Amino acid sequence: MTFSVTVVVPAHNAARTLSACLDSVYAQTHRPHQVIVVDDGSTDATARIAEAYAAGGGPAGGPAEGSAGGPPCELIRQWPNRGVSAARNAGIAAATGEVIFFLDSDEALTPDSVANALEILEKDPECGCVHGVIAPEPLFDDGPVERYRVLHAHWWRVRGAGVVETAFFAQAAVRREVFERIGGFDESLRDSEDLELSDRLAPHYRIVLTDRVVAHHDEVERLGPLLAETYRRALMLVPALASARRGGRRNLTANSPASVASAAFTLAALPLAGRWPVLPAAGLAAFCAANAGMLRFAARRHGAAFAPYAAGVHFLVMGSLLTGAGVGALRMLRPGQRAVPPVTGEPTAPPAPGERN
């Protein structure tokens, strides 16, 4: 393969996972030309871990697993925290590779992921972006909520593999020329930045989702934060879908229309359960039928008892998604009102003395 590759890792308070992430980068069968960590206003040990790799060692001062012969990690620090879009743009500006491979700091790649992405790009000159799937097992297993979350993420991405019109940049290889042509990430967005960039990318380049690029993800492990995260991300769902429809495109989505419709029907029928209990019961049955493939997959991976648990958590997640989407749609009706206002303000704690750029 002829491409030189810059791996860009945006990181914010990623001390728990950054070592595993960087070890996976240095263990790639296709050695990166350049590795950049963008520390986006972290207040934990993220910068110190990256600096250890910059010096050629691991986080404890010993050799980093798989890093022998690889390029030293380059650390870019920005303060205060500006969000993943700004962090990725900083990495793009410093990158010298012909292909930029984005990898979120809470993920670890399988060893041939970069090589497989480059092979797809090399065989298809019209392809501007190759992105991958989440492994069905978490990076660190912290319990059933996290197992459900990564299993669902794996399921819908694998089902959607092929030429798509949406890119997710948590594990994605992008030709440098893409950014020279369409620009970088929208730094006003803290969520749904993938969809916004996809709207600009898809009219000019092919986007490929492949199960040959795989990353183990450290996901949220508690139900409350999972529901809150789903709600926040769903605020931009209706504006994103409206934008894609105006452009004649279909976004890659995590849930089927039947799953969304049956969840909405069940929630609407719950107040009527006292008089007509058959209505929410029928809605739940339809919801399980709409997600039967995912639930069977859950049973195969974690046992039969896990399937009803996954169904229950998935229904709660769908409720948060529908609520967030509804609030986002209402906000669209206000003149000049964004569905998700930009996040502003200083972080709660400054970096240690001497650490600010």
Secondary structure as UniProt FT lines:
FT   STRAND          5..11
FT   TURN            15..17
FT   HELIX           18..26
FT   STRAND          34..40
FT   HELIX           46..54
FT   TURN            55..56
FT   TURN            59..60
FT   TURN            65..66
FT   TURN            68..69
FT   STRAND          73..78
FT   HELIX           84..94
FT   STRAND          99..103
FT   TURN            105..106
FT   STRAND          107..109
FT   TURN            111..112
FT   HELIX           113..123
FT   TURN            125..126
FT   STRAND          127..134
FT   HELIX           144..159
FT   STRAND          162..164
FT   TURN            169..170
FT   STRAND          171..175
FT   HELIX           176..182
FT   TURN            187..188
FT   HELIX           193..201
FT   TURN            202..204
FT   STRAND          206..217
FT   HELIX           223..234
FT   TURN            235..236
FT   HELIX           237..246
FT   TURN            247..248
FT   HELIX           257..269
FT   HELIX           270..272
FT   TURN            273..275
FT   HELIX           278..290
FT   HELIX           292..302
FT   TURN            304..305
FT   HELIX           306..332
FT   TURN            335..336
FT   TURN            353..354
//
